[in-house]
Amino acid sequence: MATPVKLYGPTLSPAVCRVLACLLEKDVTFQLISVNMAKGENKKPGFLKIQPFGQVPAFQDENISLFESRAICRYICDKYKEKGNKGLYGTNPLAKASIDQWLEAEGQSFNPPSSILLFQLAFAPRMKIKQDEGLIKQNEEKLEKLLDVYDKRLGENQFLAGDEFSLADLSHLPNSQFLVGATELFSSRKNVGRWWGEISSRESWKKVVDMQKSP
């Protein structure tokens, strides 16, 4: 029996959830190891050997250690290409290039404003931190412009990288999950709304959401 890969981090971390969704899509056996960041467990020497920046997620596959969620997802898809969803990271160079360009769009253009909105709209109230209305407005405007581009793209293709669900779509799930209930940025765009409904209803993502609800 194959040794389970190890994923370190809390399920409320969007980056950890990105890797969880990928592992579930690829049907890779894994062990999720909780890291209490409030208690500084991510700054302990043992953890820093795996993740030198003291952030999450951290990932181990036997003697291999990795960090950065998108890199981990690419690794999982390449190493376990014959398992689970075989087309998650493309099956030919052109498909991979298309997925990679939308992964870059997610990391460079979608993630920065959506992460700020995630903190301001979802986490700040829980932490009893005053919301910055100016920052919220500024990043909503950035995200609106980006989602207009997405809406056009999704009017031409079922998913971002083509007509098959891929890592490019999966990578948008964590931040979007928190934002769809707090804004109308997704539902107000026909194609984006349709796309969100399809990607968020995948069994892999529903399992991740259930894991977030567990104590």
Salt bridges, closest charged atoms under 4 A:
GLU25 OE2 - ARG202 NE 2.70
ASP61 OD2 - LYS79 NZ 2.98
GLU68 OE2 - ARG70 NH1 2.93
ASP78 OD1 - LYS96 NZ 2.78
ASP100 OD1 - ARG74 NE 3.10
GLU104 OE2 - ARG74 NH2 3.94
GLU106 OE2 - ARG18 NH2 3.19
GLU106 OE1 - ARG70 NE 2.58
GLU141 OE2 - LYS137 NZ 2.61
ASP148 OD1 - ARG189 NE 2.84
GLU156 OE2 - LYS152 NZ 3.10
GLU198 OE2 - ARG194 NH1 3.49
GLU203 OE2 - LYS206 NZ 2.93
